[in-house]
Amino acid sequence: MKEKNLLSYIEEVLQNMPNDWLKLTTHRLDIYNEELAKTQFLDQFETLYQKNNARQEALAALPTAFDYIRLGHPLSSVLEWAIARLNDLKPQNVISFSSRTVPVLAVLRKNLFAEKNTRILYTEALPGFFDAEIIKRVYGYNFELEQVANLKEITEFDGSTILISQKTDFGSVDLPATVDFFIQIHPQLGSILLVNGDQNDDYVPEIQHVRRRETIAMTPADAFTALQQLTGRVSGPSQKKSEAAKASVLKSIREITATNSPALLASSGLSMQYAIMMGLVDNAIQNHPGKNIKFIVPPNCYGGTNDQARRVAACLDQVEVVDLLVDGKNNMVDSIDKVLNEIAQQDAVPYIIAEIPTNPRVEVPNLENLKEALGKARQTATGQPAIDPVFILDQTFCPNVRFSAKDGILSNTRVISYVSGSKFPSGGKCTAGYCVANEKAEKLLEDIALHLKLCDNEATNLQVEILAEQLPSMNQRIKDAYKNTREFVNFIQQALPAARINFVSEELADQGFTPSVFSLDLPTKGETAEERETYKRALNQKLIGMMITKIPNESKYCVSYGQLKGCYWTIPATSTQGTTKEADKDYIARVSVSPHLDLERHKQVFSEFVEQI
């Protein structure tokens, strides 16, 4: 009876849920408390369930559940809650993934640091892309593999036992106490991980963090299908693979980037970056055995990039992260030259991860000087030729710039460029990302593609469909958004001359650098540095508060960029730089402008803000 009532309620929820649950990457940004995101959503959802209230207006009033789909969203949270209830588990102990490999890697990562044994059992054949040899050799994880026929015969084990099943019906599972983690994988929808037993509760936050940094949660469309299956409404996923859509996406990427390399499509920007990192680690192990690998990363760049790089390095003795100072008083070119000289002396493998323009200061280095620094022939301490670098470029802010073109400015260096698809490529409609390489780096794409597939982090069919719809208009949207941004920046400079604005110059814009994001360093006052910083931070919040309350249909408090309409505001130090070292954080406002918004209304509210300070 309990199960019947639960499934009937879920069925009603699916009929009445807001369209935003299915269509947006971020839902109800006006009711968003990051620290309480999932618990707040599920606490209020549980209350609705107890009252048997699935009315549309009640569901629409629920707050944001997690962020950007990587960590979760309303439908994945409801799916996890439902499966948890069916199995008498805590909701946080059920975790959905778009990937079918990463939940296994998440447990292996935790056990690596705990120095704990892991046994992986499977009832049917393992997925073809699960390559145990590569996972051990490249990722540094250790485990035993064993096929089992009868769950009741699973014996005790000194360590963690993971059970993998490819049965496609989600629901209640009769788990023996000898199984610590049950992973149910679906060929189209992804996977569901059940954490079994109170003794494994401490795995939950670390598994959640893997999902946030190296993959994404099950997508809204796939979670919706899984919930339909749970209620017996559909027998399989409705989204079929479209070769025409993929061909369209690859054609658009070739035209936008002016490359001939086979572009790779990932489930998110960070999924793409993870495949790049692990593919390059694999390449270094094969081609430079025994040599140390250095990932050179700006300490104040996007927090996901920073965190992921350090997480990879923490797992592998031969990998280290080296800081690259790029913003403000530091010059990216000089810093790269200095760091590459040092790494050459150590005869190590240099991989540089950088953003152009930088985030949040929106700075672009002198590209001729950058070309010279990257292409310089260097020697090791023994006088041998040093290993040339790979420049891994996050060009999410300017995906229209052809860094990887055959005749591009950096054609003398191995360049891999990637873009977060949740920004301009999809207009905020999905998270899928992509990467391309210039001719010198094209061979590296084979290793990257291998790890993208091994981690099962390729873009979903629906994500590819969305990119096929949005990519052809991307460059025009970039132009239109830049025009609005330049006008807004010019207005702010006149209305509040004491503010310091970080944005590209007119000269850089003429070269094709036309981002639609700028950072705003508001004027401050106070006797001490601490007083001035406190005042400025409060002023940031006052400005953002005015914008999102006075223009609620357009101004949002979010880290998004490249959205189709509106204006997004954030403080990078509390969002995009969330895991960055405190000393390297920027407590300034970052503003992202779209091609379509009421710019005059935004100017008006900003003028009201100026009158109040």
Beta strands, then each sheet from edge to edge (+ up, - down):
strand 1: 94-97
strand 2: 118-122
strand 3: 144-147
strand 4: 160-165
strand 5: 181-186
strand 6: 190-195
strand 7: 264-266
strand 8: 293-297
strand 9: 319-323
strand 10: 349-355
strand 11: 390-394
strand 12: 414-419
strand 13: 433-437
strand 14: 500-502
strand 15: 517-521
strand 16: 555-557
strand 17: 567-570
strand 18: 589-593
sheet 1: 1+ 6- 5+ 4+ 2+ 3+
sheet 2: 7+ 13- 12+ 11+ 10+ 8+ 9+
sheet 3: 14+ 15- 18+ 17- 16-
end
